[in-house]
Amino acid sequence: MPKKDYFFTSESVTEGHPDKIADQISDSVLDAIIAQDPVARVACETLVTTGLAFVAGEISTSCYVHIPDIVRETIKNIGYTRAKYGFDYETCSVITSIDQQSGDIAMGVDTGGAGDQGLMFGFACNETPELMPMPIMLAHKIAMKLSEVRKQDLLGYLRPDGKSQVTIEYKDGKPFRIDTIVVSSQHSPDVHMKEMREDIIEKVIKTVVPHELLDEETVKYYINPTGRFVVGGPMGDTGLTGRKIIVDSYGGVGSHGGGAFSGKDPTKVDRSGAYISRYIAKNIVAAGIADRVEVQLAYAIGVPEPVSILVDTHETGRIEEDKIAKLIRNNFNLTPKGIIDHLQLRRPIYKKTAAYGHFGKTDPDFTWEKTDKAETLKKEAGL
């Protein structure tokens, strides 16, 4: 039996977090290439540390892009514009090490097969309008607001690096109240912590968190709980592409296959398989077939069709899970080509996925968030 009464926590990070800088650089390189060469093969990894951005990977393309310019522009747009931050777009070194995609891999992908083996999970639930788990959605909204007030200079002492974390108390399997909110933000050395705490609670948290979930007598706020966060960004921690896979997905709810998304073209099923899994799960919940569902797909390198499909409705399904699996096979083309074509994945849309999660957004370019299959699924399910 699934748990009914429990506490669950999810975290998010701002676009200025070192790992997210790396993700955004990798996806910016991907976007620049795919804009000119939609069938390019890209596997781009980035490392950032004090004064350095290092981009490596395997890229096969007919076009040319100047990677150092892309790196610097991405860092600038995030907000690392002053050398006193320990990392800035004008003075950091940019090193590249790029090779072609292995011919052994290309041989299987060129014929329509998956670009790698692996397993991917999609998840959806009816806790929020976005059909996402509430803890991760609120954590994302707090992190986004933190960056927004910084960029609008409403809180002039904020710097780009930051994190958020939300703990929700569940009663009878449903969100009941917020128990704890944690926000850590990089800041200038001359701000007082009392001022920062009050500002973040009033101008960040309370502007995005539903008031009915905030019991002022019991909710716990931890704002920069160490008392100081001046050294941050790549100066404080090395950042790597693909190191925030739970932030990128469902905040720890459900399972994760282990594959990261950013820097990978859509022939890599780590990315496209995760997107179609979310699309399937969201349409199942939108159709009322289940209140929450997890969908697993698994692929073998060079093989077009998934080797397995698993559906878990956590005992919330209105029809049997094997029937849901049949609905999936009948209504979704799960070959890499079918996924790419249906979700229109050969477009330069990836940089904006690289911060604040790949799921739960309303941007029309996020085609995997559409619920256009819900009515068909509902009808075929007999509901």
N, C-alpha and C positions, 0 to 999 in steps of 0.2 A: 504493500500500500504506500502511495506517495505521502510525504509529510504534509500536514495541514497547518500547523502552527510552528513558525520558525523565523529566524532573522537571516536576511541575505544581503551581501555587500558586493557592490561593483565599483570599479574606478574608471576614470578617464584621465587624459592628459591634454595639455594645450598644444597648439601647433608649434610652440617654441621649445617643447621638450626635446632633448637630443635625439631620441629614437624617432620621434615624429619628423624632425628636420630631415633625418636620413630617408624616411619613407617618402616625404614630399619631393626630395631631390630625385630619388629613383623613379617616382611616377612622373615627374616633370620631364625627365629624359625620355621616358616611354612616350609621353604625350607628343613631344617634339618630333620624335621619329615616326610615330603612327599617323601623325597629321600629314606627313609627306608620303609615307610608305605603309599603308594599312595592313599589309601582310608581312611586315617585318617580324623577326623573332628577337625578342628582347628579354634578357634576364640580367637586371641591373641592380647591383648592391652598392650601398654607400656606408662609409664610416665617417663620423665627424668627431673631432676632439679639439683641444685648444689650438686655435690658429690653423686648422687643417680640415679639408674635406677630401676624402679619397673615394673615387668611384671606380668600381671594377665590375666585370661581367662578361657575358657572352652575347653578342649582338650581331645578327646577320640582316643587312638592309641595303637597299639600293640608293639611299639618300645620305646626306651629310648633315650633321648638327654639331655645333660647337659646344661641347659639354661644359667647359669652364664658364661660359657666359650663362648657361642655364642654371648652373649651380649658384652662381653669385646672385642672379635675379631672384631665385627661390629664397635664398637666405635673406635678401633685402626685404622681400615682401612679408616674410615672417616677422621681421622687426629687429634683426640683429644688425644695426646700422652704426654702432659706436664701438670703437676699439676697447673702451673701458668695460664693456660687457665680457671681455675675454674672447670674443668671437665676433667678427663682423664681415660683411660681404666684400668690402673693398680690400682688406689686408690679409684675409685668410689664404693659405696656399690651397691650390686645387690640383690633385694628382689623379690621373686616369690610367687604368690598365684594362683595355678592352680587347677581346678576341672574338672569333666567330662562334656561332652555335656548333656544337659537335655534329659532324655528319652522321654519326650513329644515331643520334636523337632525331635529326631532320628526316632521316630515312623513314621513320615510323610516322612522323607528324605530317609529312608531305602527302601521304596517302589517306589522311583524315583521321589518324589515330590520336589518342591522348598523348600530350607532351610529357607525361610522367605517370608513374604509378602513384596511388595515394587514395586517401579517404577524406571526404568532405562532409560537413554537417550544415544543414539549414534549420533554423528554428523560428517559430512565431507563436505568439500567445495574445490573448485579448486583454492584457493588463493596461495597455495604453492605446491611444488612437493610431499610433504607428505600428501596432501589433508587435511590439517589442517588450522585453522585460522592463519593468519600471526602474529598477536600480541603475541600469546602464544608461537609460534615456535621461534620467535626471542628472547623472554624473556628467554626461555629454553636454547637457544644457548649461550646467554650471561652468564647465571648462570653456565653452564657447562664449558665455557672457563675460568671463574673466578676460579673455582676449579682446572682446568687443570694447569693454570699458578702457582697456589699455590703449587700443588703437585710436579710440575717440578722445584720448587724453583726459578722461573723466577722473581717473586716478593716476596722476602723473608719476607716482613713484613706482608703479608696476613695471616689471620687465618680462620678457617673453616666456620664460620657463614656468610651468605650473602643473598642478595636479588637483583632481577632485576625487571624492569618494563618498558614496551614499549607502547607508544601511537602512533597509526597510524591514519593519516587522510585518509578518504575514499572519493573518487569522483565517482559518478555514481555507487555506490555499490562496487567499486574495490579499493584495496590499492593504494594510490597515493604517499604518502611520510610519513616519520617518523617525528613526531612533537616533541616528548619528550622521552628521555631515562633516567631512574633513576637506579643507582647502589649504593647499600650500602654494604660495606664489613667490617667485623671485621678486626682489624689491630693491630700491636704492638704499644705501646705508643710513640715511638720515631720517627715515620715517619711524614714528613710534608705533609699537605693536598694538597698543590700545586703539589708536586711530585706524590702523589697518584692519583690525578685527571688526570694528564697528562698520567700516566702509564695506567690507566684503559681505558681511551678514545682510546689511540693508540694501546695498546697491548691486550686489551680484546674486546672492542666494535667494533672497525674498522676491526678486523680480522674475525668477524663472520657476521656482518650486511652488506647486499648488498649496495655497494657504490651509486648505482643509486637512492636509497631511502633516502640517507643522503644529505640534502641541508645544507652545512656548515654555510650558512648565517642565516638560520632560525631554525635549530634543536636546541633544548634546552637540555643540559646535567646537571643532578643533581647527583654529585658524593659525597656520604656521606654528604647529605645536612645539617645534624645537626652539622657537623664539627668534630665529634669524635665518634668512635664505637670500643672502646677497650674491654669493658665488653660485651661479647656475648655468644652464645651457651646456654647450660642449666643453666649457671650461670646468664645470663641476662634475660632469659625467660624460663618458664616451657614448655616442649614439650609433646605433646600427639599424639598418633596414630589417624589418620583420621581427622586431623584438617586442612588439605590443599586440600580439595576435588575439588576446582576449579582449583588450580594449577595442580592437577592430571589429570584433564579432558580437558576442552576446553577454559580455561582462561576467563570464564564468557560468552562466546558465546553460545547461545541456553539455554537450561534448564538443571537442575540437580535434580535428584530424592532424594538427601540428603544422600544416603548411601555411606560410605567410602569403600575403597578397601583393604588396607593392613591388613595383619594378618588373612585373611579369606580364608579358603579352597574353592575350586570351587563349592561346593554344595550351597554356599551362593550366591544367584542370584544378590545381590548387586555388586558382582565382576563379575561373569561369565555372567550375564545378560547385564552388561555394556560393557563387551568385545564383546559379539556377536552383540550388537547394533551398536558398532563402525564398526565391520566387515561388517555388512549389509550396513550401511551408506556409507562406503568407496567404496564398490563394486558398489553401485548405482551411485555414482559420477564418478567412474572410467569407468563405462559403458556408460557415457554420458546421462543417463536418467534425471539427474538434475545437476545444477551447485553447489547447496548446498542443503543438506537435513538433517533433524532431524528425528530420529526414536525413538519412545517410546515403551517400553515393560513394562507390569505390570504382577505381579505374586501373587498368593495366597499360603500361606504356606501349604505344603503337596500336592499341585496340580501341575501335570507335565506341562501342556500346559499354555502359558500366557493367562491371562483373557482379555487382549486387546493389539492391535497393532495400533499405530498411526503414520502416515507419514506426514511430513510438508516440502514441497520443497521451501517455501518462494517465490512462484510464479516463480520458475526457472525450473519446471518440463517440460519434453517433452511429457509425457503421464499423464493421470489423477492419482491423488494420491490413489484412491481406487484400481486402477489397479496395482500400485506399491505395495500396501499392499498384493494383491493376489500373486504377484511375490514372495514376502517375504515368505508367507505361503507355497508356492509350492516348494521353493528352499532351505529353511533353516529349520533344525530340532531345534525347540526352547524349547524342554524339557531340564531340567538340564543335563540329561544323554547325550542327543544329542549334546548339546553345549560342554560339557566336552570332549566327544569323538572326535568331529570334530576339536576343537581347541587344543586338546592334553594338557589339563590343569592339568593332574595329574603328573606334572613334577616339579622339584625344580628350577623354573624360576622366582620366584617372587621378590627376593631381588632387582634385577636390574630394576624392574618396580617402585620401591619405591622412586626414585628421578628423577627429570626432566621429569615427566609426564609418564602416562601409554600408551599414544597414540602418533603416529607420528614418531616412531623410526623404523629403518631399520633392527634391530636385527631379525634373522630368528626365534628365539624362541617366538617372538611376533606374533603368528599365526593370531591374529585378525587384523593385518596390511596387510595381503595378499589381493590381488585383483584377486584371482583365479576364482571367480564367475562372474566377470564382463562380459566376452564374452557370457556366458549363459544368463545372465540377459538382455544384449543388444539384443540378438537374440529373446528372448521371448517377449521383449518389441516392437519388430518390427522396430528397429532403424538400 
